[in-house]
Amino acid sequence: MAKRDYYEVLGVGKSASAGEIKKAYRKMAIKYHPDKNPDDTTAEEKFKEAAEAYEILSDADKKARFDQYGHAAFENGGHGACGFGGGGMNMEDIFSQFGDIFGGGGFGGFGGGSRRARVKGGNMRIRVKLTLEEIAKGAEKKVKVRRKVQAEGVRYTSCSTCNGSGQVMRVTNTILVRMQTAATCSTCQGAGQSISSKPKGSDVNGLVTKEETVAIQIPAGVTEGVQLKVAGKGNEAPGEHAIPGDLLVLIEEIQHETLKREGTNIHYDLYIDLSEAVLGASKEVEIITGKVKIKIEAGTQSGKILRLKGKGLPSIDRYGSGDFLIHINVWTPQELSKEQRAFFNSMKGDENFAPNPKRSDKSFFEKVKDMFS
């Protein structure tokens, strides 16, 4: 079943402010809250769906990517790999991340005010280079990363400062009211646990560095600078309830020797000789997906653009593909034999060799403009 548009899920428009998005999510979260709808799987799925939508639209960078590419921006290694609805995150994850949306209250045990924070490991960043052919088809890249993981045999005990809650209560007395607030425990950093024993070779947090091969799924049509996310493949954090960070993958595009990319369109310069321009010819051109034969009409002028519709790159949002544009360039010989020079001298003044552009002929810039209008 296809995912619904995140704006549709929260019932807001694309121009909605951060405050309006938060208000809409809070309304949905209260309506479908598990404490309010016990044993209702439909309500739980709607609750998760709203949380996923808020997770994207409340983040300016993710929101911009969603506006540009839709759900495809977070698939195959993007956010979709750890989406709420897909089972990658449970109710505990949602409340640990968005518990404050209820203002510290909420229903039953799900307010977030007294729940132990889930410590998350640090993210890791790598760069992956792709050829134009890999971008056209999508690719799987296997990379080796060195990440921090919990050492085998590490043992944890409940934090004595916060008694395992991950939070400490602070009381502030004012003239009018006595305020009680919760703060992350500085001893265990919110994990609710501390190390009781750690194996030899591990660091102070009971972590060791491990080399691991990670498979990254690259969707077709990615562009230079796009950042993908492989959930849970960053550094781990100490504690039995900690969650690992993410592996952030920055895409770099390797420049092709003969093809030039412009969005989803591909440009190629084809050089033909004078005889082919005058008499016409059949040429074989290598595009991204293979080879195609094209026909050069007799009397073809330099600067003519041949368009192979749909033979460019696929759109990352899966809305069709760009075009393959062949720019015809007539090559003028720089060295002539005696006989060739005599031939061209004899053609001087011949009406067939005199430039005679028709009024209906469009300029190069007009042709390019028509291509993209």
N, C-alpha and C positions, 0 to 999 in steps of 0.2 A: 504494500500500500504506500502510495507516494506521500511524502511529508507535506503538511500544510504550510503555507506561508507564515512566517513568524509574526508578521504584523496582523494577519488574520487571526492567529491563535489568541493574541492579546487584545484584539479588537481595537487597534489603533492604526493611524495612517503613517506613512513614511516620514511625514513632517513632524511627528510627535516629539515633544521634548523629553529629556531624560526623566524629569519629574512625572510626566504623563505616562511614560512607559512603566516606571516603578509603581505608580498608582494602579495602573491596569493589571500588572502582575499580582500585586497584593490582593486585589479584588478576586482574581481567578484562584489564587492560592488559598484564600479563605473559603471560597465556595466549594473547592474540591479537596479540601484538607482531609487527610486520612482519619483524623480524630472526629471529623464531622460526618464522614462517610465510611464507617467501619465495614470491612469485607466487601467493599464496592470496587471491583477491579477497573471498571470504566472510569470512575472518579479518580482513581489512583493514576491511570494513564494520562488523563487530562491534567492532573496535577504535575506530572513529570513533563508533559508537553509544554505547559506554561513555563516551568522552570528552565527548560532548554531554550525556549524563545527569549526569556529574560536574560539568560546567560550570554546570548549573542547580542541582543539589542541594547543591553546596558553597557556594553563595551564599545567605545567609539571606533576602535580599529576593526573589530569583528563586524560591527554594524555596517561599516563602509564596504567591507569585503562582501557581505551578504547582499547589500544594495547593488553591487556591481555584478556578482557572479551567481547569486542565489545559493541554494543548498550545495551546489557543486564545489563551492569554495572550501567546504569543510568535509568533503568526502575523500576517500582513498588516502588516508593519512592526515586529513584535516580534523576539525572538531567532531565530525560525524563518527570517528572511530571510537569516541568515548561518550557518545550522546546519552542523555538520560533515558530516552525511550528505548534505546537499544540494549539496555540492561547493563551497560558499563558502569553506571553510577546508581547507587541505591538511595533510599530515602535519607539515610545517614549523611551521605554526601551532599544532598540538596540542602538539608538543614544546616550543615556545618558551613556551607558556602553562602547561603541566603537567609540564615536564621534571623538576621537583624531586620528583615523586611517586615516582620511582625511587631517590631518596636520593643522586643524583649519580652513580650507577653505570649501571644499565640494560644494554642489549645493544648491541654494536657502537658505531655512531656516534650512537645515539638516547638517550643517557643524559641529556642536557641540561646536564651539567656543563661541557662544553667547547664547546657550541654557541653561536653568536653570538645574543644577544638581539635580538628584533625590536622596534624602537622604534615605539611607537604614538602617533599624534597625539592631541590633546586632544578630549574630547567637547564637543558643543554642545547647548544646551537651548533649546527654544522651547515656547510654549503655543499650542494650537489650540482654538478655540471651536467647539462643535457644537450644532446645534438638536436638539430631541427627534426630529424627523423624520429627521435624518441619523443619529442614534444607532440609530433603529429599523431602518434599511435598510443601514447601513454607508455609507461615503463615501470618495471620493478627494479629498484636499486638496492643492493645489499652493501651496507657500510659497517665498518668496525668502529665501535665507540668504547671508550673507557669511562665507566660510570661507577659511582659509589653505591654499594649495596650493603645490606646488613650481613655481618659476618655470621657464619654458621656457628651455633653454640652461644650466641650472645643472649643474656638473660636480663629481664627487666623486672622492676618492682614498683609498686605504687608510690608516687611522689609524696613525701612526707609533708611538704609545704602546703599542697592543695588537696591532699588526701585522695588523689587520683582524679579529681574533677577537671584539672587543667586550668582552673580559674580560681582566683582569690577575690573575696568580697571586700569592698572598701566602703566605709561609712563616712559620709560628710555631713556635719551638723551646720545648719544655717539658722538664721533667726526665725524663719517661718516653717522650715521643714527639715526633716532628717532624710538624706538621700543615700540610697544604697546602690552601688554600681559594681558590675563584675569586670575584672581585668584579667588578661592572660597571665598565667603563673610565670614568673621570671625564672624560676628554678628549672622547670621542665619545658619551658616555652610552649605550654599548652598541651603537651602530649599526655600529661597525667601520669607519666612513668619516668623512672630514672634507671640507669644501668646498674644492675647488681653484680654482674660479672661479664667480662668480655674476653674473647679468645686472643691469644697472642698474635700480634701482627695487625690488629685492628686499631683504628684511631680512637680518640677520646669519646667519640659517639658510637663506638662499636661498629664502624663501617670499614669496608675494605674496597679497594679499587679492582674492578673486574672488567676484562675485555669481553665484549659481546658483539655478535653480528646481528644487525637489525635490518629487516626487510622493509623498504619504504615503497608504498604504492603511489606512483606519480600519475595524476589524471591527465588525459590528453588536453592540449590547448593551454597549458600553463604559460605564464609570461615571466620574463626576467623580474626578479624582486619579489615574487609571490612567496609567502611563507606558509608551509604546511606544518601540521602538528601530528606527531606520533605519540599518542597518549601513553603515559606510564613508562616511557623508556628514557626518562631523565634520571637524575640522581635520587636515590632513596633517602629517607630521613629516619632517624632513630625512633623506636617505639613500635609496639605491636599493632597499633592502630594507625600508624603513619601511612600516607599514600605517596607513591613516587612522583617526581616531577615529570615533565614532558620533554620530548626531543623535538626541537623546533628546526625545521629544514628550510633553508633559504635557497631558492632556485636561481641558478646562473645559466645563461644560454650561451652555448658555444657558437661563434659566428660561422656561418656556412661559407664555403669558398666561392660559390657562384650565385647563391640565392640570397635575397634580402627580404627580411620579414617586416611587414607593416601591419600590426594588429593580427588579424586572421588572414590577411592577404599576403601572397608571395610574389615578389618581382624577380624577373629573369631577363638579362640582356642577351638577345640572340643576334649574332653577327652573320650576315650573308654577303656574298660577293655580288659584283655588278651584274654578272650574267644571271644569277638567281633572281635578283630584283627585277631585271628586265623580262626574263623569260618565264619566271615562276619556278617553283621547286617544291619537293616534298622533304620535310626535315623531321628528324627524330629528336625529341626534347625529353630530358630526364626530369621528371617532377618528383615530389616527395615520395609518392607511393609507387613509382615505377617509371616506365617510358611510354610516351605517347607520340603519335605521328601527327604533324600539322601540315597544312597546305599553304604555301606562299603563293599568293596570286600574282600573275604577270603584271608588271608595272607597279609593284609595291614600293612605297616611298619610305625612306628612313624616318623613324619616329612613330611608325604605325604600331598600335598596341593590339595584340590578340588576347582575348580573354577566355580562359578555361574556367567556366563557372563551377563553383563547388569543389575545385581541386586544390584549394589552399589549406589552411589549418582549421581544425574543428574549434568551435567556440567552447570555452570551458564551462559555460552554462548550458551547453548541449543544444543551442538554438542554431543548428546548421553549421556550415563551414564557409570560409572565405574563398576568394578566387585566386587563380594562378595567372598572373599578367605577364605576357611575353612582349618585351620591347624590341622591335625590329630596328637593327642598325645596319645600314648598307656600308660595307667596308670599301673605302677608296684605295686602290693600289698605290703604293708610294714609289715603286720602281717598275719601269716599263721596258720591254724589249724594243728594238728598233721597229719591228713590224707593228707592235701594239701602239707605239707612239704615232706611227704613220696612220693607223686606223683612226685613232681619236682625232688626229689633225684633220682627217678627211671628213669627220662628222661635225666639225665646227660650222656653225651656220645652218645645220640641218634642223628643220622644224621639229622633228621628233625628239631631238636632244635639248631643245630649248625649254627652260622651266616655264610651265604653264598651269599653275595651281588654279583649280576651279573655285568659284565663289562658294560652292557648297562644301568644299573641303574645310574641315575645322582645324584649328591650331592644336598643337600638342597639349597645351594647358586646357583647352576646351574639351578635348577627348578625355583627359584624366578627370576633369570635373564631371563629365557625363557618366564616367565609370562608377562614381561614388554618390551620385545624386539619386 
